[in-house]
Amino acid sequence: MRVALLCDVDQTVYHVGDEAIATATTRRLEARGLQVTRISRHEKYGPGGRAAARTLPALTFPWPLEQRAAYLGEIRRVLAGERDALPAEDKLHGILERLREVDALVIGGGGSLTSRYGWLLDERIATAEAARSLGKRVVLSGQSLGPELTDADRAAVRSLLDACDLVGLRDALSVRIARQIAPEHPAIVQVLDDAHGLGLPEDGTPPVLDERLLSVTLGGDGDPFPREQYAGIAAALIDAVVARTGARVQMVPHMADPDSGGGDLDLHREVASRVSAEVEQLPIELDTASAARTSAAGWVLSTRFHPVVFGAAAGAAVLAVPLNRYGATRMDGALRAHGLAGGAVPLAALWDPRTGGPSALVDEVADALVAARPAEHEHLRARAGALRSAGESWWDGVVDVLTGARSATEVAAAVEPGPEPQQRWPEPLRRALAPYSTAVDAAPAPSAAIILRTRDRLRLLDRAIQDVLAQTRQDWELVVVDDAGDAAAVDAVLARHEGEAAGRIRVRHRTASSGMEAASNEGLRASSAPHVAVHDDDDTWHATFLQETLAHLEAHPEQEAVVVRTLIVHEHETATGFVEDEVFPSWPEIAGVRLVDYLAVNRNVPIAMLHRRRVHEAIGEYDESLPVVGDYAFHLALLQHAEVGFLDRPLAQWRHRRDAAGASSNSMYAMSDGHRHFDAVLRERALREWTRENGIGLPLFLAKNTESTVERSEERILEELRALREEVAALRGRRSPLEELGRRAYRRVRRGR
C-alpha cells in the first residue's frame, strides 16, 4: 500500500521537531509494510541531509489572509470539477496527478492547526480535500488544534475534520476543541506526539542518561517578552540548575538555517555569554541526531516543544518553559501524557517586569526540580513501557483504517485513556505558579476584573476573549456585558472557550441598552477583583499587559491607576477575518499622565488603563448620563483625585475600522456627532460647577483673551499670505535661478562639454 505523508519538511529553516515527526511516522508506517511518499517543500534538506527517495511537492499558500482565502477557494473550485479555476501551471494540478498514484494520505503531527500559522492550516485542509476528492482515505495524527482560532478558521477546521476518517490529537484541549467543532465525528481521540520515542533505543531498553548533562534548547523568538530580558531569565535559570546539579551545559538548537544560521543559534550565543558556567554551543543537527542528544541528558531545559517530548520519554528531569498560550497548552499536554500535571513553568512566572530580570521563583523552581528528580525518574521509567505500547497500538490502528481492516470508529474505541496525572510540584510552588498557569490545581483569587462590553459583534467578541486568554497573567475574572444584543449568539461564542477559561468568564445579558457606561457599571458590580480594566470588544492588548500593569501598581502604591503607551491600528474586515493596514503610536509626544494634558482632549482610551477598584469609592461609578465620552469624564475625575502612572511600552492596541458600517463600526466614527455634543455637555457641566463657586470673572477674561489671541494669529497668517502672493507675482514671467542652472547644464551637455 502506498501512502502520502504530509508534514512540514525540507524547509529553508530546518525544524528538528517537524522533521522528527516525519522521520518517526515514516519508520512506523514502513515497519508495517506501507510505502511512504513524503510531501516535501523541496527547499533544503537539513545539515548534510538529502531528499527522500519518494516525494511529491507541497502546496504553497501565501501568507496574507485575503490571498490565502482566495487560493483555497480556487482549489476547491478545481476539486469540484472546474479545472480552469487555476492556471495550468499551478502546482495543484501536478499534485493531484501524483496523489492518484497513492492509496491514502496521512497528515502528520505538529502545531499547525491554528490561526497563528494559518497558511499551514489551509495547506492541510486543501491537501486533505484533494485526497478525498480522489476517493482516498485520510488520517490525521498527533496534531495540536488551536488554541488560537478565528471564527473563519474554526469553520475551516470543521471541513478538515470532516475529511479525515480518523483524528488523533496530542493534548486534551485540542481534543475538546475538535469535538466541539465537529461533535458528530465518530473517531477523535487523544494520542501521543508522533515523534515520541525518537532518539531512544529501538529495542525498547531504557536509555542510559548522563546525570551530569543539562541539554538546553531555547527558541530564537522570545515573544511576547523583550528579547534581552528573555535571554537574561534563561541564563539565570541555567545557572540555577547548574549550581544545584554540577551539570555541564550543552545548547542544542531546534530551528536554524543550516547554511546561514540565525534562529535558535543567535539566541543561544546571547544566552551563553551571560551564563556563569562553561557552555557547549552545538550547531543545528539532523533530527535523529538532535533527538538522540536530548534523550541522553539527565536534565532538559527548553522553551520549545519537542525537546520536552524527547526528554520526558527518556526519563529526564524536564523543565518546560512555555513563552505563551500556544506553547503552554502543548507543553502541559506533553507532560500530562507522562503523568505530570501542571508541570510546565511559564516564563512569565520567572520574569519580574519591574526590573526586567528574573523573579524570585527561579531559585524555587530549580530547588523543586532537583528535589523531585529521584521520584520523578522512577515515575517516568515506570510509565515508559505503557506509553510505548500505546504508541505502537495507535499506529497499528492507523494502518488498519488505511487498509480497511478496521473502521475508524473501532480503532478510536480501542484507544484507552491513560491514568489520571498527578500534580508535579509541591503545594507552595503551585500557589506561586497559579497566577501564570491554569494547569496547576491552586486557583488564586483574581487580581484583575476585566469588563468586556459588547453588542452584536460576535467576531470581535471572540477575538477579545482570546486576547484575554492569551495574557501572561491568568489570575483574572472576565465579565462580558452583552448590552441588549443576541444573548444566544453571545452564549455560543463563550461556550467555545469555557474549557480553557475554567470558570473565569461570566456573562451579564442586559435586556435594554442604556449606554456604554451603564454596561461598565454592570460589569463593575458583577466583579470583585481589586483592579479593574475595561476591555472593549474591538480592542486588544499585548500579552503582557496585565502582568506589567499589575507589577507597576504593586511597585507604586501611591498611584491609583496606570496607563500604557497605545498603538492605533487601522484594520478592515474581510470574509475570513481582520487585516491590519497601518499601525502607529497614539499621542507619541505624551510621556506621562497629567491633568493639564487631558483638559483639552482625552489622551487615552479604556483599553490602555488598569485602575484600582477603590477609586470608585472616592469618585463614584461611570457616569451613565453620558452615552459617549464617559471614559473621558472618568479620566478627568480620576486625575483630579489621584496620581496616575505611565508605562512607556506599547501594550495596548486601539483598533479603528474607518470604513466599517453598522455594528462593526467604531463609535468615534459612527457617533461622531454624539461625541462632539456630549463633549460640549461635559465641558458645560464643569464650567457651570466652577462658576457657581468662583463666579464668571476668570472664564470671561480667558474667553476674551483667547479670542484676541486667535484674531492676532489670523491677522499674521493673512499678512504672510499677502507677502507670499506678492513674491509669486514678482517671479511670474521670469525663470527661477534653479531653472536657469538646469538650462545651462543641458546646453553644456549638448555641446559635449
N, C-alpha and C positions, 0 to 999 in steps of 0.2 A: 504494500500500500504506500502511496506517495502523499506526503503531507507538506503543505507550505507553512512556514513558521514566521510569523510577524513579531519581531522585537526591534528595538531601536539600536541597530548595529551598523558598524562600518561608517561611523560619522567622523568628521574632521576632528572634533574634540572627542578623544577616547573616553568612554564612560565605563568604568570597571563593572559597576552593578548591572547595567543593561547588557553588556557583553556576557557577564556571568550567567544571567538568566537564559540567554540564548544557548550558551555552551551546555549548561546543565540540562535544559529541556531537550536539546538535540541528543545528548547522550541517553537520556531516559527513553525517548521515542525510538532511537536506533536500537537500543538494547532490547526492545520489544518487537523488533523486526520491521519497523517502518523506515521508509526512505524519506529523508528530510531535505527540503529545498528552502534555504533561508531567504527571506525578503530583505534585501540589503539596500543601504543608501549609496553604496559604491563610492564613498568619498576617500576614506583611509581605512587601514586595517590594523591599526594599533602599532605599538613599538616592536618592529621586527615581525609583525604578523602578516598574513596573506589572506587573500579572498578564499571563501569556502568553495568547495568543488561545484556545488549546485546552488545557484542563486537566481532570484528574479528581482527586478527593480521595485523599490518602494514608491508609492505615490508621494508627491511632494506638495504640501499645502502652503499657501502664502500665510504670512503672519497677520496682516491686517484683518480685522474682524469681518468687514464687508466683503473683502476678496475671498476669505475663507468660505463664507456662506454662499457666495456666488458659485465658487468652484464645486462645492458639494452639491448644489442644485443642478449644475450642468452634468456632473457624474450621474446623478440619479436619473436625469433625463436619458442619458445614454443607456443606462441599465434597463430603462423602461422600453427601449427599442428605438429611441431617437438618436441614431449614431452621429448625425450631423450636429448634435448639440455641442460637441467639442471637435476641434480641427483634427484632421487625420494624423498629424504629427504628435498629438498629445499622448503622453506615455500610458494613459489609461487603456487605450486600445491594445497596445502590446501586452500590458499586464493581464488583460482579460484573456488573451490568447494563451499566455503562459499558465494562467490559473486553470484553463481547460485541461492541462496536462497532469494536474494533481487531483487527488481524490477528496481532500479535505483541507481545512485551514485551522491552525492553532494560533491564537493570539496570546503571546507570552506575557509574563508579568511585568510590572513596573508601575510607576505612579502617574501614568499618562491619561487616566480617565478623569480629568479635572479641567476646569476653565483656566487654571494657571497656565497650562500648556494646551490651549485649545486646538492648535493646528495638529497636534498628535492625536487628540481625541477624534477629530474629524478624519484623520488618516485611518484610524481603526474602524470607525463607522463605515467609511467608504469601502475599505477592503473587505469587511465582513459582508456588506450588502452585495458587493461584486461576487464574492464566493457563493452567496445564497442565490443570486440570480442565475448562477450556473448549476444549481442543484447540489452544491457541496455542503457537507456538514461543517459546523463551526463550533469550536470550543474556546472559551476564554478562561485563562488560568493565571492565578497568582497576582492579579491586579489589585491596586487600591483605587477606590472610587471617591471622588471629591477630596476633601470636604467642600472645596470651593467650586460651586456650580451655579452658573446663571440659570434663569428660568428657561432660556432657549437651549442651553446645553443639557439641562435635565431632560427636555423632550428628545434631544439627540441621543442621549444615553439610553432612553427607552427604546429607540429604534435599534441600537446596538444590542441591547439585552435580548430583544425580540428575535434578532438574527442569530443568536447563539443557542445551540442545543443545551449546553452545559456551561455553567458560570461558576468559577472558583475565585473567591476574593480573599485577601490575606489579612484582613482585620475586621473586627466586629462592627465598627462604624460603617465600613464600606458595605458589608452585608445588609445592615439596617437600611442604608440609603437605597441600595438596589432593590430590596423587597418593597420599599415604599414606592419607588418609581415604577416597578413592574410587579405588582402584587400577584398577578396570575401566573408568573413564570414558575414552572414546577421544579426547577433544578438550579437554585442559587445556594451555594454553600461556602463555608469558611475553610480555607486551606492554608498551607504554609507558603512562604515565598518560594518561587520557582528555583532560586539559586541556593536554597537551604541545603547545606551539606557539601557544597563545592569547596574544595580545598582540604577535605578530610580524607583519611584513608578509605579507599573504595571497598575494602573488605569489611568495613563496619567496626573495626577495632578503634578504641578511644585514642585520640591523638596525644602525643607527649608534649605538654605545654612547658614553655620556658617561663618560669615564675619570676625571673629577673628581667623580663622584657615587657615594655609598655609600647603597644602599637597605637599610633595616633594618626587619625585622618580628619582633616578639617576642611570643610567646604570653602572654596575660594570667595564666595559671596556671603558676607555676614548679615545681609538684610534680614530684619529691619534695624539692626544695631549699627552704630558708627563703626567703620572698619577698624580703626586703630584701637577702639575700646574692645571690640570683639577679640582682636589679637592679644590684647593685654590680659583679658579674662582667661583665654585659652592657655596662655603662658603660665598664669598663676595656678590654674588647675593642674597642669602638667607638673609644675614644681611641687605642688601639694602631694600628688600621688607618689612622685619620686622620693620625696622626703620620708614617706611612710613605708615604702617598699624597697628602696635601693635599686629600683629597676633602671636599666638603660632605656633610652628613648629612640624609637625608630618611627620616622614620619613617612607614612605610606599614602601617596596621593591617590585620589579616586577619579578625578577628572582633569585632563590637560591635553593639549595638542602634542602628540609625540615628537613633532619637529620643532615647533616654536615655543612650547611650554605654556606658561600662563596658568590660569585656573588655580587649582589647589597648590601647585608648586610655588607660586608667588606668595600665597598666604603662609605656606609652611616656612619659607625663608624668613618672612617677617616675624613669625612666632618664635622660630629657633633663635633669632637674635635677642629675644627677650628672656629665654629660658635659662635658668642658672646651670642646669645640668648639661652635659655634652649630648648633642643630638645628631643622629644619623639621618640625613635627608635623602630619601630614595627617589629615583626617577619614576615616571609613570611606567607600569609594567602590564603585561597581558593579564587578563582576568584570572586565569588559572594560577599564575604565579602570585598575584596580589592576594587572592583568596587564601592560598596556602600560607602566605606570610602572616596574614592577620590571624589565621586559625592556629598558628603555632605560638602565639603570645599568651602569657598568663593574664595580662591586663590589656584592655582595649578601651580607648577613649575616642569618641567620634561624634562629629556633628552631621555626618552623613549616614544614610540608612543601611547600606549593605555591610559595612564593617560590623554593625550591630548584629546582623544576621549571621555573618561568618563567626564572630567571636562567641556569641551565645551558643551556637550549635557545637562549638568546640569545648565549651565549658569554661570559658574565660570569665574574669570579672569585667563586665562591660559597663562602662559609664557612657550612656547615650545622652547626648546634649542637643536636643532639637532647638532650632532657632525660631520656629514659627508654628502656626496651627497646622500647616501642611506636614511638616516634619514630625510634630508631636503625635498625631494620630497614627502615623506609620511606625515610629519607634516604639510607642507604647504597645501597639499591636504585635510587633515582633517579640517584645519581651513577655507579653501575656501568653503568647504561644508556648513559651518556655516556663510558664507557671509563675511569672513575676509581674504582679500588678503594680501600677503606679511607679514603674521602675525607671522611666526616663526623668532626667533633671533638666528642665528648660533653662536655656542660657539666661533668660530673664531673671531667674531666681539667683543667679550668680553675679548679676550686674547691679551696681549701685549708680543710678542716674545722677545722684548729687555730685559724685566725684568722677564719674566716668570709668571707674576701676572696678575691681572685683568686690563682691559683697562678703560679709562675714560667713555666708553659707558655704563658701569654697572649702574652708577647713572642715566644717561639719560634714559635708558630703564626702570628702576624702576619708575622714575618720570612719564614717558608716560603711563606705565601700570596702575598706580594708578589714574592718571588724566582721563584716558579713561573709568574707571570702571563703573560709573553710566550709561553712554550712551550705552556702550557695553553690559551691563547686560540686558538692555531693548531690545536691538537688538537681543541678543541670545534667550531671552524668546519669542520674537515675532516670531522667526523662528522655535521654538521648535515644534509647532503643525504640521507645514508643513513637517518638516523632519520626524517626527514620522509617518505621513500619507504616505510619500514617501517610508519609510522603509516597512511598512505593505503591501503597494501595490506591492512592489518588491517581497516579499515572496508569496503573492497571485499568482503572475505571475510565480514564480519558480515552485510552486505546480501545476499550470495549465500545464506547459511544461512537468513536470514529469508524470502527469496523462494523457496527451494528450488532455486536454480540450482546449488548445490554442496552436498555433505554437510559436516557439521561436521568429520568426520574428514579430508576432503580439505583443508579450509581450515586445520586445525591442522597438517597435514603440510607445508603451504606456508610456515608461519611459520619463518623461518630465525633461528637464534641469532646474536647479534652477536659481534664479535671479543672475545677474552679481554681484560678490562680490565687496565690497568697500575696498580700501586700509586702513589698520588698523592703521598705525602710522602717526603722523604728519609729514609734509614735511621735516623739518630739520633732524629728526631721519631717515627718509627714505634715505636721501642723505648719512648719516653716515653709514647706513647698506648696501648701494648699492655695495660697493666693495666686499661684502661677500655673496651676495644673488642676484639672478636674478628674484626673486619673487616680489621685490618692483619695483615701476614704475619710479625710478630715476636712469637710467643707467648712470654710470660715464664714463668719458674719460678713455681709457685703460691706465694702469700703466706699463704694460709689453707687448712687442711684442714677440710672440713665433714663431720661424721659424721651420717648420717641413718638413724636406727633405725626400722624398720617391720616390721609383720607383718599381712598380710591386711587392709590398709586402703588399697585401691587409689586411691580418690577422694582421700583425704588425701595419699597419696604423690604423686599427680600435682600437687596444689596446692603441696606443699612443694618439688618440683623446680622448678616455675615461679617460686616465691618466690625461689629461689637464682638462677635465670636472670635475674631482674629486678634483681639487685644492681648498683649503680653501679660497684663494683669487680668485675672479671671474672677476676682472676688467682687463681682458687680451684681446688681439686680436691675433688670430691664423691664420698664413699664411701657408697653405700647398703648398709646391712647388713640383709638380709632374714632376720629371726630365725625361721627354720623355717616360713615361710609358703609360699604358692603361687609357686614360683620362675618358672614360665612366665608367670603373670599379672604379676609384677613386671617381668620382662624386656619384656613387651609395653608396659607403661607407659613404661619407659626408652626403648624404641625410638621412641616418639613424639617424643622430644626429642634424639635422637642427632645430628641435623644441626646444630641450634643449639648443642648442648653441645660439639661439635667435639672429642670425645675426653676431655673433662674429668670424665666420670662413669664410675665403676667400681662394680660390684656384688659383694657377698660373700654367697653363699647359705649360711646355716647349716642343717644337716640336723636339728639338735636345739637347742631353745631352753634356755639356762641363765641367762636373766635379762638385763635391760637393760644392766647394767654389763659383762657379758661381750660383749654386742653392741658397746658403746662401745669396749672394748679391741680387738675385731676391727677396727673402723674405724681405731683409733689405729695399730695395727701395719701396716695396709694403706696408710697415707699417710705423707707426709714433710714437708709444709709446716711452717714454723717457728711458725705459730699454729694453734690448734685451736678449733673450735666444735662443740657437739653440738646438732643441729637435729632435734628430734623431729618425726615426720611430721605431727602435728596442730597445730603452732605455726607462727608466721610472723614475718618481720622487716619493718621499714621498709626501703625500697630502699637507703638509705644506711648501713645497719647496719655492713656490713663496712668501708666506706670510713672511717666516723667512728671505729670502734673501732681499726682498724689505725693511723690517724693519731694517735690518742691514745697508743697504746703506743709508737709511734715517738718521740713527744714526751716520754714518761715512761719512760726505760729502767730506772728504779728500781722500776717496778711489773711484776708478773708476770701480771696479768690486769686486765680492765676489765669492769664490769657496767653496764648501761644501765637507765634508767627503763623499767618494763614496764607495759603495759596488759593488764588482764584483759578478755577478750572472751567474753561469753556468746553462744552461737550454737546453732542447731538445724539438722538436716539435712532437706532436702526431696528429692523425687524428682529435682529438677533442680539441686541444689546446696545450699550452706550459706547461711543467713540470719542476720545478726547481730542480736541482740536488745538487748544492753546493752554499753557499754564504759565502764570506769572504771580509774583507776590502782591498781596493786598497791603496798601499803605506801607511801602518799603522804608519810608523815611521815619516811621514811628519806631522808637526804641524803648518804649515804656507805656504804662497805662496811667494817664494823668487826666484829671477832670478838665483841665484847661483845653486839652486836645479834643475832648468829647462834646464841648459846648456847641461847636459849630456843626458837627456831624458825628453819627455813631461810627466808632472805629473798629468794632468787631461784631461778628455775628455769633449766635449761640454756640455753634459747633466749636468755637475757639476757646471756650471758657469752662473751667471747673471751679465751683464755689462751695463754701461750707454751708450746710443746711441752716446753721444757726443765724445766718444773716437775715433770714426771713423773719426771725423773731424781732429784729430791730427795724426792718424796712417794709415788712409785710410781704404778701404773696405778689404774683404778677397781676398787673392792672388789667382786669377783664373788660374795662370800658374802651380799651384801645384794640380794635380788630387787627391793626398792624402797628408797627413801631413800638410794641410793648416791650421788646428786648431792649430798645434804646432807653425807654423810661426806667427799666430795671437797672441798666448800667449807670445811668445818671444818679439814681438813688443810692446805689452801691458805692459809687465813687465819692459821694458826699459823706458817706458813713464810715468808710474803711479804706485801708491801703490795699491795692491790688498788684500782684506780681506779674512779671512778664518773662516768658521763656522765648529766647530768640532762636527757636528751632521750628521749622515748617512742619508742624504736627497736625494741622487741620486743613481740610480742602473744602472750600466754599464753591459749590458746583452751580454753574449757570447754563441754562438751556435757552438761549435768547430767542430762538425761533419756534420754540415749543408752544403748543396751544392746549387749552383745556386743562385737565388735571395735572399734566406733566410740566406745566409752565412754572416759572418762579414767581412768587408773589410780587417781587420788586418790579417785574415787567408786567405781569397780568393785572396788578393792582397799583400801578404807578400813581394814578390819580389819588387813590386812597392813601398812599404813603405821603404824598405832598400835603393832603388835607389833614391827616392826623399828626403829622409832624408840626403843622401850624397849631393844631389843637393843643398839643403837648406844650409848645412854647408859650401859647397864650395863657394856659393854666399857670405855668411857672411865673410869668410876668405879673399876672394878677395877684398871685400869692405874695410876690415880692413887694409890689406897690401898696398892697393893703397894710403891710407892716412898715414900709420905708418911704412911702409917698412916690409921686411920679417924677420928681425932680431929676434924679440921675438918669433914668431911661429917656426922659425928654431931651436932656443935654446930649446923651450919646447918640440918639437918633438924628438930631440936627447936625452934630459933628460928623457923623458917618456920611450923611447926605452931602455935606460940604466937601468932605474928602473925596467922595466919588465924583462930584462935579468937577473939582480941580483936576482929578485924574483924567476925566473925559476931555477936558479942555487941552491938557498936554498932549493927549493922543491925537486930537484933531489938528493941533499945531504941527506935530511931527508928520502927519499925513499930508498937510498942505505943503510943507517943505519938500517932502518926497515927490509930490506931483510936479513941483517947480523944477526939481532936478531932472526928472524924466522928460519934461517938456524941453529943457535946455539941451538934452542929449539927442533929442529926436532929430533925425536928418544927418547926424554925424556918426562916424564909425567909432566904436569903443576902442580904447587902447589895445585890448586883447584881440579884437577882431583885426586891427591893423597889423599886429605882430603876426597873426596867422597868415594873412595875405602875403606879407613879406617872406615868410618862411616858404610858402608854396612857390613863390616866384624863384627863389634860390634853388629849390629842388628841380624845377623845370629847366633851369639853366645849367644843371649839373654841378652846382657849387656845393 
